[in-house]
Amino acid sequence: MSGPRETMNIPLLDLKAQYQSLRSEILAAIEATCDEQGFILGPRVVALEEAVAAYVGSTHAVGVASGSDALLLALMALGVKAGDEVITVPFTFFATAGAISRLGAKPVFIDIRPDDFNMDPQLLERAITKRTKAIIPVHLFGQCADMGAINEIARRHKIGVIEDACQAIGAAQNGRRAGVLGDLACFSFFPSKNLGGFGDAGMVTTNDKALAESIAMLRVHGSRVRYVHEAIGINSRLDALQAAVLLVKLKRLDQWAEGRRRNAAHYVQLLTEAHLTDHVTLPVVGRENFHVFNQFTLRVQKRDELRSYLKEQGVGTEVYYPLPLHLQNCYRDLGYPKGAFPQSERAAEEVLSLPIFAELRDEQLQYVVQMIAAFYRKR
């Protein structure tokens, strides 16, 4: 790397840079939708559903209002009710467990693997009881969980598997994309995601026609025919404006993923060349996995001090996530003590995510690594 430079301002995510390259096309799509005056579901949503299904390789995709609703509706479609148990991990965004709790079911946590931050299948079977209705592995940071091992256990116990793929559109395992690796898969199009809309939006994919039809019914208050309700559903309809924006962006998704993967590889090279691997642990990518780096997450020594220093140097970072779900106040009644999930707790103390968006320039990546090196030289 070259020598020190003047302070740069490098945000964690720069959506404006992405938008500028698409501005005219997105505004044209929005204007056309406004001229049509059809804003809820409709042909643009159907077009997005078909495009996402084709992209992930599923036979069905159902647009919903958010990734959180996608998880909730997937659980509802599997028949999860009050008193049931759903197994997931405590090191994830709150929505994974929140959807379980909203149905009156109980989140049952198992720990993560230390290398990829995903569900440890070796802990899965012992957590299964007669009340277990579903398993939700999370493809955290853009890398798929070990779905082969998870599915084998789930099939043996006849339990449904829901992929939380909210951070992993475009990720793959053994050549198959996230979205077809379980019974159902849930995607978020929150603006910060690799495929982000202009607000909340989500999608559920599946190869099961009955499950797809159930979700399509449940997202409109449990109705297939207007004003006739065969189940108690929710209002979770994807709007046409979001679909219009996402249809424009979907065409660039693979290009952006390659940009993120290129930046990740460059980070690894720069951090290694700077002899920083005594202070930071680089991301581990399974040979069977295609990682799309929704986040580029390191384990680092003196995490909070490093984060403060990088902020002073103009580098945006984030901690995903600082407190595992089993230690959140709202889940105290589950009875998990501190120390129950040591890998999740350790990760929460050590992880730090760096800027990784596709538009980053090489000199920006170099600057980030220079600032990390400068921090550890002073300690």
C-alpha positions in Angstrom: 0.0 0.0 0.0 1.1 3.6 -0.5 1.7 6.0 2.4 -0.8 7.9 4.6 -3.2 10.2 2.9 -5.4 13.1 3.9 -8.6 12.2 5.8 -11.2 10.7 3.5 -15.0 10.4 4.2 -16.0 6.9 3.4 -19.6 6.0 4.6 -20.6 2.5 5.5 -23.0 2.6 2.5 -23.4 5.2 -0.2 -26.8 4.8 -1.9 -26.4 8.1 -3.7 -23.6 6.7 -5.8 -25.7 3.7 -6.9 -28.7 5.9 -7.6 -26.9 8.3 -9.9 -26.1 5.6 -12.4 -29.8 4.5 -12.5 -31.5 7.9 -11.9 -33.2 8.4 -15.3 -34.3 4.8 -15.6 -35.8 4.7 -12.0 -37.5 8.0 -12.4 -39.0 6.9 -15.7 -40.3 3.7 -14.0 -41.8 5.7 -11.1 -43.4 8.2 -13.5 -45.0 5.4 -15.6 -46.4 3.9 -12.4 -47.8 7.2 -11.3 -49.4 7.7 -14.7 -51.0 4.2 -14.4 -52.4 5.1 -10.9 -52.2 1.5 -9.8 -50.3 1.3 -6.6 -51.1 -1.9 -4.7 -50.0 -5.3 -6.2 -50.9 -5.4 -9.9 -48.9 -6.2 -13.0 -45.6 -4.6 -11.9 -45.6 -6.7 -8.7 -46.4 -9.8 -10.7 -43.5 -8.9 -13.0 -41.2 -8.6 -10.1 -42.4 -11.9 -8.6 -41.7 -13.6 -11.8 -38.3 -12.0 -12.2 -37.2 -12.9 -8.7 -38.5 -16.5 -9.0 -36.5 -16.8 -12.2 -33.4 -15.3 -10.6 -33.4 -17.6 -7.6 -34.7 -20.6 -9.5 -38.0 -21.1 -7.6 -41.3 -21.9 -9.2 -43.1 -19.3 -7.0 -42.5 -15.9 -5.5 -44.9 -13.8 -3.5 -44.3 -10.1 -2.9 -45.0 -8.8 0.6 -44.5 -5.5 2.4 -41.2 -6.3 4.2 -38.6 -8.9 5.0 -40.1 -9.1 8.5 -43.6 -9.8 7.1 -42.0 -12.4 4.8 -40.8 -14.3 7.9 -44.1 -13.9 9.6 -46.1 -15.1 6.6 -43.8 -18.0 6.0 -44.4 -19.2 9.5 -48.1 -18.7 9.2 -48.2 -20.7 5.9 -46.5 -23.6 7.8 -49.2 -23.5 10.4 -47.1 -22.2 13.3 -49.3 -21.3 16.2 -49.2 -20.3 19.8 -47.4 -22.9 21.9 -45.3 -24.2 19.0 -41.5 -24.0 19.0 -39.3 -22.6 16.2 -35.5 -23.1 16.2 -33.2 -20.3 15.1 -30.1 -18.5 16.2 -29.6 -15.6 18.7 -27.0 -13.9 16.5 -29.2 -12.2 13.9 -31.5 -9.2 13.3 -34.4 -9.1 15.7 -37.0 -9.8 13.0 -36.0 -13.5 12.7 -37.2 -14.2 16.3 -39.7 -11.4 16.4 -41.9 -13.1 13.7 -41.9 -16.3 15.8 -43.0 -14.4 18.9 -45.8 -12.5 17.1 -47.5 -15.8 16.5 -47.3 -16.8 20.2 -44.7 -19.4 19.4 -41.5 -19.8 21.3 -38.1 -19.1 19.8 -35.7 -21.8 20.6 -32.1 -20.7 20.1 -29.0 -22.7 19.2 -25.5 -21.3 18.8 -23.6 -20.3 15.7 -20.4 -21.6 14.2 -17.5 -19.4 15.0 -16.2 -19.3 11.4 -19.2 -18.2 9.3 -21.5 -16.9 12.0 -24.3 -19.2 10.8 -26.3 -21.9 12.6 -24.3 -24.8 13.9 -26.1 -27.9 12.6 -24.4 -30.1 15.2 -26.5 -28.4 17.9 -29.8 -28.7 16.0 -31.1 -32.2 16.7 -30.8 -31.9 20.5 -33.0 -28.8 20.4 -35.9 -30.5 18.6 -38.9 -31.4 20.7 -42.5 -32.6 19.9 -43.5 -28.9 19.7 -40.9 -28.0 17.1 -42.8 -26.8 14.0 -40.1 -25.0 12.0 -36.4 -24.2 11.7 -35.1 -20.8 10.5 -31.4 -20.8 9.5 -30.1 -17.4 8.7 -27.8 -16.7 5.8 -26.0 -14.1 7.7 -24.0 -11.3 6.0 -24.6 -12.9 2.5 -23.3 -16.5 3.0 -25.6 -19.5 3.1 -25.9 -21.6 6.3 -25.1 -25.3 6.0 -28.4 -26.3 4.4 -27.4 -29.8 3.5 -27.0 -30.8 7.1 -29.9 -28.7 8.3 -32.3 -30.1 5.7 -31.3 -33.7 6.5 -32.2 -33.3 10.1 -35.4 -31.4 9.3 -36.6 -34.1 6.9 -35.9 -36.9 9.3 -38.1 -35.1 11.9 -40.6 -33.8 9.3 -40.1 -30.2 10.2 -40.4 -27.2 7.8 -37.3 -25.1 7.0 -37.5 -21.4 6.3 -34.4 -19.7 4.9 -33.9 -16.2 6.4 -32.2 -15.0 3.2 -32.9 -11.3 3.9 -29.2 -10.5 3.5 -28.4 -13.1 0.9 -30.2 -12.6 -2.5 -27.8 -13.9 -5.1 -25.9 -16.1 -2.6 -25.6 -19.8 -3.5 -24.5 -23.1 -2.1 -23.4 -26.0 -4.4 -24.6 -24.1 -7.4 -28.1 -23.5 -6.1 -29.2 -20.0 -5.0 -30.6 -19.0 -1.7 -34.3 -19.1 -2.2 -34.6 -22.7 -3.1 -32.6 -24.3 -0.3 -35.5 -24.9 2.1 -39.2 -25.2 2.0 -39.6 -21.4 1.9 -37.2 -18.5 1.8 -37.6 -14.9 2.9 -36.0 -11.8 1.3 -35.9 -8.2 2.4 -35.6 -5.3 -0.1 -34.8 -2.8 2.7 -32.8 0.1 1.1 -29.5 -1.0 2.6 -29.7 -4.6 1.1 -27.8 -5.7 -2.0 -31.1 -5.4 -3.8 -32.8 -2.5 -2.0 -36.0 -0.6 -2.8 -37.1 2.9 -1.9 -38.6 1.8 1.4 -39.8 -1.5 2.9 -40.5 -4.4 0.7 -40.0 -8.2 0.8 -40.6 -11.5 -1.0 -41.2 -15.2 -0.2 -40.0 -17.8 -2.6 -40.9 -21.5 -2.6 -41.2 -24.5 -4.9 -44.4 -25.6 -3.1 -47.6 -24.3 -4.9 -49.8 -24.8 -1.9 -47.5 -22.7 0.3 -47.3 -20.0 -2.3 -51.0 -19.8 -2.6 -51.4 -19.7 1.2 -49.0 -16.7 1.5 -50.7 -14.9 -1.4 -54.0 -15.3 0.5 -52.6 -14.4 3.9 -51.0 -11.2 2.7 -54.4 -9.8 1.9 -56.3 -10.5 5.1 -56.7 -14.2 4.4 -58.7 -13.6 1.2 -58.6 -15.0 -2.3 -62.0 -13.5 -3.2 -62.6 -9.9 -2.2 -64.5 -9.6 1.1 -64.5 -13.4 1.6 -62.0 -14.4 4.3 -61.0 -18.0 4.8 -58.2 -17.3 7.3 -57.1 -14.5 9.6 -54.3 -13.0 7.6 -52.5 -9.6 7.6 -52.2 -6.6 5.4 -48.8 -7.1 3.7 -49.1 -6.2 0.1 -46.1 -5.1 -2.0 -46.8 -1.8 -3.7 -46.2 -1.1 -7.4 -43.8 1.7 -6.9 -41.4 -0.5 -5.0 -41.8 -3.2 -7.6 -41.0 -0.6 -10.4 -37.8 0.4 -8.6 -36.7 -3.1 -7.8 -37.3 -4.3 -11.4 -34.8 -1.7 -12.6 -32.3 -2.6 -9.9 -32.6 -6.4 -10.3 -30.9 -6.2 -13.7 -27.8 -4.8 -12.0 -27.8 -7.1 -9.0 -25.1 -9.6 -10.3 -22.9 -6.7 -11.3 -23.1 -5.2 -7.8 -22.5 -8.6 -6.2 -19.3 -9.0 -8.2 -18.3 -5.5 -7.1 -18.7 -6.4 -3.5 -16.9 -9.7 -4.0 -14.0 -7.9 -5.7 -13.8 -5.4 -2.9 -13.9 -8.2 -0.3 -11.0 -10.0 -2.1 -9.1 -6.7 -2.2 -9.7 -6.1 1.6 -8.3 -9.6 2.3 -5.3 -9.0 0.2 -4.6 -5.5 1.8 -5.2 -6.7 5.4 -2.9 -9.7 4.8 -0.2 -7.6 3.2 -0.4 -5.1 6.1 0.3 -8.0 8.5 -3.0 -7.3 10.3 -4.2 -10.9 10.7 -2.8 -11.0 14.2 -5.4 -8.3 15.1 -8.3 -9.1 12.8 -9.9 -12.4 11.7 -10.8 -12.4 8.0 -14.2 -13.7 6.8 -14.3 -17.4 6.2 -16.1 -18.5 3.0 -17.0 -22.2 2.6 -15.8 -23.8 -0.6 -19.4 -24.8 -1.4 -20.7 -21.2 -1.0 -21.0 -18.2 -3.2 -20.8 -15.2 -0.8 -22.4 -11.9 -1.9 -21.1 -9.8 1.1 -24.2 -7.9 2.1 -21.7 -7.1 4.9 -17.9 -7.5 5.1 -17.5 -8.5 8.7 -14.3 -9.0 10.6 -13.6 -10.1 14.1 -11.3 -7.5 15.6 -9.4 -6.9 18.8 -10.3 -3.7 20.8 -13.5 -3.5 18.6 -15.1 -0.4 20.2 -11.8 1.5 20.3 -11.1 0.7 16.7 -14.6 1.7 15.6 -14.2 5.1 17.4 -10.8 5.7 15.8 -12.1 4.8 12.3 -15.0 7.3 12.8 -12.5 10.0 13.7 -10.7 9.2 10.4 -13.9 9.4 8.4 -14.6 5.7 8.0 -18.1 4.5 8.6 -18.6 1.1 10.3 -21.4 -0.9 12.0 -21.7 -3.6 14.5 -24.1 -6.4 13.4 -25.1 -7.2 16.1 -24.0 -5.9 19.6 -26.4 -7.9 21.8 -27.5 -11.4 21.0 -31.3 -11.9 21.1 -31.2 -14.2 24.1 -29.8 -11.3 26.2 -32.3 -8.8 25.0 -34.7 -7.6 27.7 -37.8 -8.6 25.8 -36.5 -12.2 25.7 -35.5 -12.5 29.3 -38.5 -14.7 30.0 -37.1 -17.4 27.8 -34.7 -18.1 30.6 -31.4 -18.2 28.7 -28.5 -16.9 31.0 -25.4 -15.1 29.9 -23.0 -17.7 28.7 -25.8 -19.9 27.2 -24.5 -19.3 23.6 -20.8 -18.5 23.9 -20.1 -18.2 20.2 -22.9 -15.7 19.6 -21.9 -13.7 22.7 -18.2 -13.6 21.6 -19.2 -12.6 18.1 -21.3 -9.7 19.5 -18.2 -8.4 21.3 -15.8 -8.8 18.3 -17.5 -8.2 15.0 -17.1 -5.0 12.9 -18.4 -4.4 9.4 -16.5 -2.2 7.0 -17.8 -0.4 3.9 -18.1 -2.9 1.0 -20.6 -1.3 -1.5 -19.7 -1.9 -5.1 -18.9 1.7 -6.0 -15.9 1.9 -3.6 -12.6 2.8 -5.3 -9.3 1.1 -4.7 -7.9 4.1 -2.9 -10.8 4.1 -0.5 -10.2 0.5 0.4 -6.5 1.2 0.8 -7.4 4.1 3.1 -9.6 2.0 5.3 -6.9 -0.6 5.8 -4.2 2.1 6.4 -6.4 3.5 9.2 -6.8 0.0 10.7 -3.1 -0.5 10.6 -2.5 3.0 12.1 -4.8 2.1 15.0 -3.0 -1.1 15.9 0.5 0.5 15.5 -0.5 2.9 18.3 -1.7 0.2 20.7 
